[in-house]
Amino acid sequence: MKSNEAVRAVMAADGITQMELANKLGYKTQSGVGNALSRENGMRVDVFVKMMNAMGYDVIVRRGKDEMTVTE
């Protein structure tokens, strides 16, 4: 699953619109969210983490038993 697909899945599951996510991120319009979601090859990692955090999710990197939370 690409990063933009993961964001879309969370938005759909939680009933969050692009405008609502834009507001949580401090964007003036939803175009910043829409542009990131429409990228064919996914989105930048920092944008992905910022969006997931704004929706109340953590991004975890795990290797075996070791894991770390990625922050903005």
N, C-alpha and C positions, 0 to 999 in steps of 0.2 A: 504494500500500500504506500503510495506516495504521500508526502507531507500534506499537500493540499487536499488529498482525498481524506486523510485522517481528520483534518480540520472540518471539512464538510460533514463527515460522519458524526463528529461531536456536536456540531451545530444542529444537525437534524435530530439527533437523539435528545438534545437538551432544548430544542425549540428556539434556537437563537438565530435571529436574522442577521444579514450582513450589516445592516444599520445599527443593530444593537451591539454587535461586536465592535464596529467602528467607534461607537460611543465609549465602550469599555476601554478601548485603546487610546482614546483622546483624539481620534481623527474627526475632522469637520464633516466629511462625507463618507459614504460607503465605498467609494471608488478604490481606496487603498486596500480594502479587504477584497473587493471584487477582482482587482488586478492580481493580487497575490494568489487567489484561488484559481484564476484562469490560466496560470502559467503551465504550459504543457509538461515541463520537466520538474514540477514541484516548485517549492519556494526556498528562499534562503533559510538557513537554520535559525538565525536570530529572530526572524519574523515568525517562524513556526513556534518557537519557544514563547515569544511574546504573546501570540494569539492563544496558545494553549493555557498559559498562565492567566490571561485575562478571563478565560472561561472557567477557571478554577482547577485546572489540571496541571500536574507536574510532568515533566519530560525526564524519563529515567534512562540512563545508560547502564547496561548490565553485562558483566562478563562472569559467568559462573555464579559464585556467591557474592562477588563484589559488585556493588552498584553505586552510582552517584546521580544526584539530581542536577540537571542542567538548568541554569538560571539565566536571566537576561544579562 
